[in-house]
Amino acid sequence: MGAHRADHQASPTRPGRREVCRGAGVAFLAAVLSSAGGCGGSGSGAVPPPQAPESPQAPPPTPPPGEPVSVKAVPVVTGLARPWSFVFLPDGGILVTERDGALRPIGNGSAGPPLAGVPAVSAQGQGGLLDLALGPDFANDRRIYFTFTEPVAGGLARAAVARATLGDTAIEDAEVIYRQVPAVAGGNHFGGRLVFDRFGYLFVTLGDRYDPNQAQRMQVALGKVVRIFPDGSIPPDNPALMPGSVDTGRPSDTGPAHPAFLENGALPEIWTLGHRNPQGAALHPETGELWISEHGPLGGDEVNRILRGRNYGWPRITHGRDYDTGQPLGEGTAAADVEPSVHFWVPVSVAPAGMAFYTGDGLPGWKGSLLVGTLVGQHLARLDLRGNAVAAASMHLQGIGRIRAVRQGPDGYPWFVTDEGTLYRIEPR
């Protein structure tokens, strides 16, 4: 019941509503794209401030609404070393994480030298420097958040969340605000995605660390989604602390928590249980709900809508099969106390990773879709949504590489990065 084998390479107060950064410099992105044909690897010296070219490249024309969209992936930056995530900055810059522990700024079509101050990471297996997010008040405090696998004495490792202040050549005052417990041996199933919701709470996806039964144990943070304040403290209305109905601002979250949250010793940070290896996460643009993607074993990859205090089944309920025998795993594919998946892949695995809800105007036929990068599948999956259901699924950019992270750019187009080291922008063909 292992991981996708092809992926083995690798005293607080309630926060206010998040001010989402949408004002990144489109002029800078045009400058990057104008030099995309010759983009290379890491540069040397400091990255100069982004400058708009004298004659910026105009974005491609927008197809009329309803017209079928044929797309192409335009390389923006190449030569990255096992990138895992990236974010757009309000000043038009981009930051990218690399698994070996480098946090790099991108400007003018190339990646600059790594920023100093990143803590030591354990880059064994699927570990390393992982996801990246801007803090809720980044415009004022320049605080960033990132996940990484923290080395622990005795050859152990665990997922950890840190925050730091972004400077020009370094990150400053880095501090770990959350650690997955317990630390265990091995380098697989860390999960590791970060999402701030509209109220400023931080959600972290955590894998089962290749030990399936831990996903149902409430005394460990393996195979869970956790919810914390930006300083790492625990919100008092988390389900283990308040298992009854709670008004979270989202009507879908109002029901009582799963009975597992009543167990003695249930960790207070846990928001949901029963996850295997959730490597993608995004906030629904209309409902504000967290959605995640997670790896199944042999088949059974999932997209899940994350609701307060729910059980998502792994390993008891799954569409996956045993790697060696091909036989079904667990007790079945559905149960009354398990939240059903929004979407799942069978009989083969695609290894879904980073994902984004697309709300831009550049690809009108895709507007409202959920875009999911795949690792083993090496394509971009587009899920056409009707409410909370998937009306249709399609594959795009097949053979492009292992798509690790997907974001919507400030220019209104989807961007993604591959394990092979290229940052792309998706445009109409």
C-alpha positions in Angstrom: 0.0 0.0 0.0 2.8 2.4 -1.0 3.2 5.7 -2.6 3.1 6.3 -6.3 6.4 4.7 -7.1 7.2 7.2 -9.8 7.1 9.9 -7.1 9.7 8.3 -4.8 12.3 10.4 -6.5 11.8 12.6 -4.6 -2.9 34.2 23.0 -4.2 34.6 19.7 -7.3 36.4 18.4 -9.5 35.4 15.5 -7.8 36.7 12.3 -9.6 39.1 10.0 -10.6 38.3 6.4 -7.6 37.8 4.2 -6.7 40.5 1.7 -5.9 38.4 -1.3 -3.0 39.8 -3.4 -4.2 40.2 -7.0 -2.1 43.2 -8.0 1.1 41.6 -9.3 2.8 43.5 -12.1 1.4 42.4 -15.4 4.1 44.6 -17.1 6.7 42.4 -15.4 5.1 39.2 -16.7 5.1 40.6 -20.2 8.8 41.3 -19.7 9.4 37.7 -18.6 7.4 36.3 -21.5 9.3 38.5 -24.0 12.5 36.8 -23.0 11.1 33.3 -22.5 12.6 31.9 -25.7 16.1 32.3 -24.2 15.4 31.7 -20.5 18.0 29.6 -18.7 18.9 28.4 -15.3 20.1 30.2 -12.2 21.7 33.6 -12.6 24.6 35.0 -10.5 24.5 38.1 -8.4 21.4 39.9 -7.2 18.3 39.9 -9.4 17.6 43.4 -10.6 14.1 44.8 -9.9 11.7 43.8 -12.7 11.5 46.3 -15.5 8.9 46.5 -18.2 10.3 46.3 -21.7 10.1 49.3 -24.0 7.6 47.5 -26.2 5.9 44.8 -23.9 4.6 41.8 -25.6 0.8 42.0 -25.8 -1.1 39.0 -24.4 -2.7 36.7 -26.9 -6.2 37.6 -28.1 -9.0 36.3 -26.0 -11.3 33.8 -27.8 -15.0 34.7 -27.9 -17.0 33.3 -24.9 -18.1 29.7 -25.5 -15.6 29.1 -28.2 -13.6 25.8 -27.7 -10.1 26.6 -26.4 -7.0 24.9 -27.7 -4.1 25.7 -25.5 -0.3 25.7 -25.5 2.3 25.8 -22.7 4.8 28.7 -23.1 8.1 28.2 -21.2 8.8 31.2 -19.0 11.8 30.0 -17.0 13.9 26.9 -17.4 16.7 25.3 -15.5 15.1 25.1 -12.1 16.1 22.2 -9.8 13.2 20.1 -8.8 10.8 23.0 -8.1 7.8 22.3 -5.9 5.9 25.5 -5.6 5.8 29.2 -6.6 3.9 32.4 -5.8 3.4 35.7 -7.4 4.4 38.8 -5.5 2.5 42.1 -5.5 5.5 43.9 -7.0 5.5 41.6 -10.0 8.1 39.2 -8.8 7.8 35.4 -8.4 9.3 33.2 -5.8 9.9 29.5 -6.4 10.9 26.7 -4.0 13.2 23.9 -5.0 13.2 20.6 -3.2 16.9 20.7 -2.2 16.2 23.7 0.0 16.6 26.7 -2.3 14.1 29.6 -2.4 14.7 31.6 -5.5 13.4 34.9 -6.9 12.5 35.0 -10.5 13.0 38.2 -12.6 13.5 39.1 -16.2 13.2 35.5 -17.4 15.7 33.8 -15.1 16.0 32.6 -11.5 18.3 34.4 -9.2 20.6 33.0 -6.5 18.9 31.3 -3.5 17.8 33.5 -0.7 19.7 33.0 2.6 18.0 32.0 5.8 16.1 28.9 4.8 16.3 26.2 7.5 17.9 22.9 6.8 15.7 20.4 5.0 15.6 16.7 4.6 15.4 16.2 0.9 15.1 12.4 1.0 12.5 10.8 -1.2 9.5 13.1 -1.6 10.8 15.5 1.1 12.5 18.9 0.9 11.4 22.5 0.7 7.8 22.2 -0.4 4.9 24.7 -0.6 4.9 28.5 -0.3 2.2 31.0 0.6 2.1 34.7 1.2 0.8 35.7 4.6 -2.6 37.4 5.0 -1.0 40.8 5.6 2.0 40.4 3.2 1.6 43.9 1.7 2.4 45.3 5.1 4.7 42.8 6.9 6.2 40.8 3.9 5.7 37.6 5.8 5.8 34.3 3.9 4.9 30.8 5.0 6.5 27.6 3.7 6.4 23.8 4.4 9.5 21.7 4.5 10.6 18.3 5.8 12.5 18.9 9.0 15.4 16.5 9.8 15.2 14.9 13.3 17.8 13.0 15.2 18.0 9.3 14.5 17.3 9.6 10.8 13.7 10.7 11.2 11.9 13.5 9.5 8.6 15.3 9.7 6.6 17.9 7.9 6.9 21.4 9.4 5.5 24.9 8.7 7.7 28.0 9.0 7.2 31.7 8.5 9.7 34.4 7.8 10.1 37.9 6.5 11.0 38.3 2.9 14.0 40.5 2.2 16.0 41.3 -0.9 18.7 38.7 -0.5 17.5 36.6 2.4 14.5 35.6 4.5 14.8 36.9 8.0 13.6 35.7 11.4 12.5 32.3 10.1 10.6 30.3 12.8 8.9 27.0 12.8 5.2 27.5 13.9 4.0 23.9 13.4 5.5 20.4 13.4 3.8 17.2 12.4 3.8 14.6 15.1 5.3 12.1 15.3 8.5 12.3 13.3 9.1 9.0 11.6 11.7 7.3 9.4 11.4 7.3 5.6 10.9 9.9 2.9 7.4 9.5 1.6 3.9 10.9 2.0 4.5 14.3 3.5 1.6 16.1 1.8 2.6 19.6 2.5 0.3 22.1 0.8 -0.6 25.5 2.5 -3.8 27.5 2.0 -5.0 30.6 3.9 -8.8 30.8 3.9 -10.8 34.1 3.6 -10.7 34.5 7.4 -7.0 34.2 7.7 -6.8 30.6 9.1 -4.0 28.4 7.7 -4.8 24.9 6.4 -1.9 22.4 6.1 -2.3 19.0 4.3 -0.3 16.2 5.9 0.4 12.8 4.5 0.2 9.4 6.3 4.0 8.9 6.1 3.5 5.6 4.3 1.7 4.1 7.4 -2.0 3.9 6.3 -3.6 3.1 9.6 -2.3 6.3 11.1 -4.7 8.3 8.9 -7.6 7.1 11.2 -5.8 7.7 14.5 -6.6 11.0 16.1 -3.6 11.1 18.4 -1.2 11.7 15.5 -1.0 14.3 12.7 -0.4 11.7 10.0 -3.0 11.6 7.1 -4.7 14.7 8.3 -5.6 18.3 7.3 -4.9 20.7 10.1 -6.1 24.2 10.8 -4.1 26.7 12.8 -3.7 30.4 13.3 -1.0 32.2 11.4 1.2 32.1 14.6 0.8 28.3 14.9 -1.7 28.4 17.7 -4.9 26.4 17.7 -8.3 28.0 16.9 -10.7 27.2 19.8 -13.5 26.2 17.4 -11.6 23.3 15.8 -13.6 20.1 15.9 -11.7 18.3 18.6 -12.2 21.2 20.9 -15.8 22.0 19.9 -17.2 18.8 18.2 -20.8 20.1 18.0 -22.2 22.4 15.3 -20.2 25.6 14.8 -20.8 28.7 12.7 -17.5 29.0 10.7 -19.0 31.4 8.1 -19.5 28.5 5.7 -22.9 26.8 5.8 -21.4 23.5 4.7 -19.3 23.3 7.9 -22.2 23.6 10.4 -22.8 19.9 11.1 -21.3 18.0 14.1 -17.9 16.5 13.8 -17.2 12.8 13.1 -17.2 10.7 16.3 -13.5 10.2 16.0 -13.0 13.8 17.3 -14.4 12.7 20.6 -11.5 10.3 21.2 -9.2 10.9 24.2 -6.1 12.6 23.1 -7.4 13.8 19.7 -5.0 16.4 18.5 -6.7 19.9 18.6 -5.2 21.1 15.3 -6.9 18.3 13.3 -9.6 19.6 10.9 -10.2 16.4 8.9 -8.9 12.8 8.9 -8.5 9.9 6.6 -6.1 11.2 4.0 -3.2 9.4 2.2 -0.9 11.9 0.5 -2.6 15.2 -0.2 -0.3 17.2 -2.5 -2.7 19.7 -3.9 -5.0 22.3 -2.3 -7.0 25.4 -3.3 -9.7 27.6 -2.0 -13.0 27.5 -3.9 -13.5 31.1 -5.3 -17.3 31.2 -4.6 -17.8 29.1 -1.4 -14.5 29.7 0.3 -14.2 26.0 1.0 -10.9 24.1 0.8 -10.6 21.5 -1.9 -7.6 19.1 -2.0 -6.2 16.4 -4.3 -4.5 13.3 -2.9 -2.7 10.3 -4.1 -4.4 6.9 -3.9 -2.4 3.7 -4.2 -3.0 1.8 -7.4 -5.8 3.9 -8.7 -8.1 5.8 -6.3 -6.5 9.2 -6.6 -9.0 11.7 -5.3 -10.2 15.3 -5.3 -12.0 16.1 -2.0 -14.1 19.0 -0.7 -12.8 19.5 2.8 -15.6 20.1 5.4 -15.1 20.6 9.1 -14.7 17.5 11.2 -15.2 15.0 8.4 -13.6 11.6 7.7 -12.3 11.0 4.2 -11.9 7.3 4.7 -8.3 6.2 4.0 -7.4 3.4 4.3 -10.8 1.9 5.3 -12.7 3.4 2.3 -10.9 3.8 -1.0 -11.2 3.1 -4.8 -7.5 2.0 -4.8 -6.0 -1.4 -5.1 -3.0 -3.2 -3.7 0.1 -2.6 -5.8 1.2 -6.3 -5.7 -2.0 -8.2 -5.9 -4.3 -5.8 -7.7 -7.0 -6.6 -5.2 -9.3 -3.9 -3.7 -8.2 -2.4 -0.4 -10.1 -1.6 2.7 -13.8 -2.3 3.4 -15.3 -0.8 0.2 -15.7 2.4 -1.7 -18.4 4.1 0.4 -19.6 4.3 4.0 -22.2 6.3 5.9 -19.6 8.1 8.0 -17.2 8.9 5.2 -17.4 12.0 3.0 -17.5 10.9 -0.7 -14.9 12.2 -3.1 -15.8 14.9 -5.6 -13.8 13.0 -8.2 -11.6 10.0 -8.4 -9.4 8.3 -11.0 -9.6 4.5 -11.7 -8.2 2.1 -12.6 -4.8 3.8 -13.1 -3.1 6.4 -11.0 -2.3 9.9 -12.3 -0.8 11.2 -9.0 -2.6 14.5 -8.7 -0.5 17.4 -7.3 -0.9 21.1 -7.2 -4.2 22.6 -8.4 -6.1 25.9 -8.9 -9.6 27.0 -9.6 -9.5 29.0 -12.8 -11.4 32.3 -12.7 -9.6 34.2 -15.4 -10.8 35.6 -18.8 -7.9 34.5 -21.0 -9.4 31.0 -21.5 -13.1 31.6 -21.3 -14.0 28.0 -22.1 -12.1 27.0 -19.0 -13.6 29.6 -16.6 -14.9 27.9 -13.5 -12.9 24.8 -14.0 -10.6 23.1 -11.5 -7.1 22.6 -13.0 -5.1 19.7 -11.5 -1.5 19.0 -12.3 -0.5 15.3 -12.5 2.8 13.7 -11.8 2.5 10.1 -13.1 -0.1 11.2 -15.7 2.2 14.1 -17.0 -0.7 16.2 -18.1 -3.0 18.9 -16.8 -6.5 17.6 -15.8 -9.4 20.0 -16.3 -12.5 19.3 -14.2 -15.5 21.1 -15.5 -17.6 21.8 -12.4 -21.4 22.1 -12.0 -21.7 23.2 -8.4 -19.8 20.7 -6.3 -19.9 18.0 -8.9 -17.6 17.2 -11.9 -19.6 17.4 -15.1 -16.7 16.4 -17.3 -13.0 15.7 -17.1 -10.4 16.3 -19.8 -6.6 15.9 -20.3 -4.4 18.7 -21.7 -0.8 19.2 -22.5 -0.1 15.4 -22.4 3.5 14.5 -22.0 4.5 18.0 -20.8 6.2 16.5 -17.7 5.4 16.0 -14.0 3.2 19.1 -13.2 3.9 19.9 -9.5 2.2 23.2 -8.9 -0.6 25.2 -10.6 -1.5 28.8 -10.0 -3.6 31.4 -11.7 -1.4 34.3 -12.7 -2.2 38.0 -12.2 -2.4 38.2 -16.0 -5.5 36.0 -15.9 -3.8 32.9 -17.3 -2.9 29.6 -15.6 0.8 29.0 -14.8 2.4 25.7 -13.7 5.8 24.3 -12.8 7.2 20.8 -13.6 9.6 18.6 -11.7 11.8 18.7 -14.8 12.5 22.4 -14.0 10.3 24.6 -16.2 7.8 27.3 -15.3 5.1 27.6 -17.9 2.2 29.9 -18.8 -0.8 28.4 -20.6 -2.1 30.5 -23.5 -4.6 30.0 -26.3 -3.1 28.3 -29.3 
